[in-house]
């Protein structure tokens, strides 16, 4: 079976060190080869979701609390004026702390 395509080495795998451009091996060379590099940007929302997932997986009591709150929300028992006011006060304090 012969597979070739973008970046194909025509069956010569693994690539020997003398086939790698000088910039990748740390050697100096008079030839200038621009080697493209990949970048990955992770949005703040994706980071937050990953952090929340990590918290759920590593803290069973937190997962139980989240499950209980979800049940209360579905039953319509969670939203009370006292809870809304408490959450709003905490939110405003956090904004004030973050903005110095």
Secondary structure in CASP SS format (residue, H / E / C, confidence):
PFRMAT SS
TARGET T0000
AUTHOR 0000-0000-0000
METHOD secondary structure of the structure
MODEL  1
X C 1.00
X C 1.00
X C 1.00
X C 1.00
X C 1.00
X C 1.00
X C 1.00
X C 1.00
X C 1.00
X C 1.00
X C 1.00
X C 1.00
X C 1.00
X C 1.00
X C 1.00
X C 1.00
X H 1.00
X H 1.00
X H 1.00
X C 1.00
X C 1.00
X H 1.00
X H 1.00
X H 1.00
X H 1.00
X C 1.00
X C 1.00
X C 1.00
X C 1.00
X C 1.00
X C 1.00
X C 1.00
X C 1.00
X C 1.00
X C 1.00
X C 1.00
X C 1.00
X C 1.00
X C 1.00
X C 1.00
X C 1.00
X C 1.00
X C 1.00
X H 1.00
X H 1.00
X H 1.00
X H 1.00
X H 1.00
X H 1.00
X H 1.00
X H 1.00
X H 1.00
X H 1.00
X H 1.00
X H 1.00
X H 1.00
X H 1.00
X H 1.00
X C 1.00
X H 1.00
X H 1.00
X H 1.00
X H 1.00
X H 1.00
X H 1.00
X H 1.00
X H 1.00
X H 1.00
X H 1.00
X H 1.00
X H 1.00
X H 1.00
X H 1.00
X H 1.00
X H 1.00
X C 1.00
X C 1.00
X C 1.00
X C 1.00
X C 1.00
X H 1.00
X H 1.00
X H 1.00
X H 1.00
X H 1.00
X H 1.00
X H 1.00
X H 1.00
X H 1.00
X H 1.00
X H 1.00
X H 1.00
X H 1.00
X H 1.00
X H 1.00
X H 1.00
X H 1.00
X H 1.00
X C 1.00
X C 1.00
END
